[in-house]
Amino acid sequence: MSAEQGQAESERDRPIRCLVAKVGLDGHDRGAHVISRAFRDAGFEVIYSGLHRAPEDIVQAAVQEDVDVVGISILSGAHNTLVPKVVEGLAEYGALADTLVLLGGIVPDGDAKRLKEAGVAEVFGPGTPMSETVQFVRENVPTRR
């Protein structure tokens, strides 16, 4: 087996690493805890940011922890301002291509479309089955370079 094949094999065997993040002044974290537990139960490694994080804090944590997925939970209505800052920060570090960015919360369809155009892979609203979110991650997590 070549070194490249060994690297690719070890990357596939590595658990998916997820950062579940609460950005801004949103203090509602029940959904973040629920998705964190669902990801953990699916075999993912989960890091929870805690409440009231700035976009820059989330970017730093994602880069330092070398995560595959950043799941942002937001209910404050500030998604159009805060989420693009996270995406832009990941891009500045060259981490966006290797990081699946997800958004959970109450996001109008028009806003979801713009956020997807800005780099968010998917937006999950209230009532989305956990199995659907886990399956989306498994099917769409970027292959590491």
C-alpha positions as CSV (number, residue, x, y, z in Angstrom):
1,M,0.0,0.0,0.0
2,S,1.4,3.4,-1.0
3,A,1.7,6.3,1.5
4,E,-1.2,8.1,-0.2
5,Q,-3.5,5.0,0.0
6,G,-2.6,4.6,3.7
7,Q,-3.4,8.3,4.3
8,A,-6.7,8.0,2.5
9,E,-7.6,4.8,4.4
10,S,-6.8,6.4,7.8
11,E,-8.9,9.4,6.9
12,R,-11.9,7.2,6.1
13,D,-11.4,5.4,9.4
14,R,-11.3,8.6,11.4
15,P,-14.5,9.6,13.1
16,I,-16.2,12.7,11.7
17,R,-15.3,15.7,13.9
18,C,-18.1,18.2,14.4
19,L,-18.2,21.6,16.1
20,V,-21.7,22.5,17.2
21,A,-21.7,26.3,17.7
22,K,-23.9,28.9,19.1
23,V,-23.2,32.3,17.5
24,G,-24.1,35.7,18.8
25,L,-26.4,36.6,21.7
26,D,-28.8,33.7,21.1
27,G,-29.3,32.0,24.5
28,H,-31.5,29.1,23.3
29,D,-29.2,26.0,23.3
30,R,-31.6,23.1,23.6
31,G,-31.4,22.4,19.8
32,A,-27.6,22.5,20.0
33,H,-27.6,20.0,22.8
34,V,-30.0,17.7,21.0
35,I,-28.0,17.7,17.7
36,S,-24.7,17.3,19.7
37,R,-26.1,14.1,21.3
38,A,-27.5,12.8,18.0
39,F,-24.1,13.3,16.4
40,R,-22.3,11.7,19.3
41,D,-24.7,8.7,19.2
42,A,-24.0,8.4,15.5
43,G,-20.3,8.0,16.3
44,F,-19.1,11.5,15.5
45,E,-16.7,13.3,17.7
46,V,-18.5,16.4,18.9
47,I,-17.2,19.7,20.3
48,Y,-19.7,22.2,21.7
49,S,-18.8,25.9,21.6
50,G,-21.0,27.0,24.4
51,L,-23.2,30.1,24.3
52,H,-22.6,33.6,23.0
53,R,-19.7,33.0,20.7
54,A,-18.5,35.5,18.2
55,P,-18.1,34.3,14.6
56,E,-14.3,34.7,15.0
57,D,-14.4,32.4,18.0
58,I,-16.2,29.7,16.0
59,V,-13.7,30.0,13.1
60,Q,-10.8,29.7,15.5
61,A,-12.3,26.6,17.2
62,A,-13.0,25.0,13.9
63,V,-9.5,25.5,12.6
64,Q,-7.7,24.6,15.9
65,E,-9.8,21.4,16.4
66,D,-9.5,20.5,12.7
67,V,-13.2,19.7,12.4
68,D,-15.0,18.3,9.4
69,V,-18.3,19.9,10.2
70,V,-19.4,23.2,11.7
71,G,-23.0,23.1,12.7
72,I,-24.3,26.5,13.7
73,S,-27.5,26.7,15.8
74,I,-29.2,30.1,15.7
75,L,-32.6,31.3,16.7
76,S,-31.9,35.0,17.2
77,G,-32.7,36.1,13.6
78,A,-29.2,37.3,13.1
79,H,-28.3,34.5,10.7
80,N,-27.8,36.8,7.7
81,T,-25.2,38.8,9.6
82,L,-23.4,36.2,11.7
83,V,-23.3,33.0,9.6
84,P,-21.6,34.6,6.5
85,K,-18.9,35.9,8.9
86,V,-18.2,32.3,9.9
87,V,-18.1,31.1,6.3
88,E,-15.8,34.0,5.3
89,G,-13.5,33.3,8.3
90,L,-13.2,29.6,7.3
91,A,-12.4,30.7,3.8
92,E,-9.7,33.1,5.0
93,Y,-8.0,30.2,6.7
94,G,-8.4,28.0,3.7
95,A,-10.6,25.6,5.7
96,L,-13.9,26.1,3.9
97,A,-13.2,23.5,1.2
98,D,-12.6,20.8,3.9
99,T,-15.5,21.9,6.2
100,L,-19.2,21.2,5.8
101,V,-21.1,24.2,7.2
102,L,-24.6,23.5,8.4
103,L,-27.2,25.8,9.9
104,G,-30.0,24.9,12.2
105,G,-32.8,27.2,13.3
106,I,-35.7,29.2,12.1
107,V,-34.6,30.6,8.7
108,P,-36.9,31.9,6.1
109,D,-36.6,30.1,2.7
110,G,-35.2,33.2,0.9
111,D,-32.6,33.7,3.6
112,A,-31.7,30.0,3.4
113,K,-31.2,30.3,-0.3
114,R,-28.8,33.2,0.1
115,L,-26.9,31.5,2.9
116,K,-26.4,28.4,0.7
117,E,-25.1,30.6,-2.0
118,A,-22.7,32.1,0.5
119,G,-21.3,28.6,1.5
120,V,-23.7,26.9,3.9
121,A,-24.3,23.4,2.7
122,E,-27.7,22.9,4.2
123,V,-30.2,24.6,6.5
124,F,-32.2,22.4,8.9
125,G,-35.4,23.8,10.4
126,P,-37.3,22.8,13.5
127,G,-38.7,19.3,13.4
128,T,-36.0,17.9,11.1
129,P,-35.4,14.3,12.1
130,M,-32.0,13.8,13.6
131,S,-31.5,10.8,11.3
132,E,-31.9,13.1,8.3
133,T,-29.2,15.5,9.6
134,V,-26.8,12.6,10.4
135,Q,-27.4,11.1,7.0
136,F,-26.7,14.4,5.3
137,V,-23.4,14.8,7.1
138,R,-22.3,11.2,6.3
139,E,-23.2,11.8,2.6
140,N,-21.7,15.2,2.3
141,V,-18.7,15.5,4.6
142,P,-15.7,16.6,2.6
143,T,-12.9,14.2,1.9
144,R,-9.7,15.6,3.4
145,R,-6.9,16.6,1.1
